[in-house]
Amino acid sequence: MGAVLAAGALLGACASSGEGSCALPSPELRPAAAGASPLAAEDPLPLRRGSSVVVNVDFAVSCTDTRPGEEVTAEPGRRAAVTVEIASGTYVKRLATVDSDISGKVSAPVVIPTDAPTGKTVLRVSGALERELQLS
C-alpha cells in the first residue's frame, strides 16, 4: 500500500509537461505462452482466475524531480523490489516481487489466484499506473 502512495506522490512531483517529462508507465499483460501477443488495453481487462499472465512494465524513464515546478530530469533507471499485486475491497494478494533489468524493464510471470473475488479487481505494480481487471 505504501508503494502505491509513493507512486502517487511521484506522479504529483513529476507533473511537468512536454518532451522528457515523467509519467507513470502502464502495465502490459500477456498470456504466459511464449510469443503471445499483449492482451487488449481495455479497462477493465477480462481475465479468469487461475490464468497465467506475464506483467510487463517499462521503467526506462524514471523521475528524479525533487523540486516541483522546476524542470524535471528524466533518466534511465533500474528498479529493485518492484511488487505486483491484485486488490479488491479487503482482498489484497502479492503476486510477485521482481527487479528490473538494467534498462528498467520488468517482466513478472504471475498466476491470478483462484481464491480472488470475481468482479472488478485492480492490478497494482509499484511505481506504475493501476490496471483494472474483471475477474471471472
Buried (B, 14 or more C-beta within 10 A) or exposed (E): EEBBEEBEEBBEBBBBEEEEBBBBBBBBBBBEEEEEEEBEEEEBBEBEBEBEBBBBBBBBBBBEBEEEEEEBBBEEBEBEEBBBBBBBEEEEBEBBEBEBEEEBBBBBBBEBBEEBBEEEBBBBBBBBBBBEBBBE
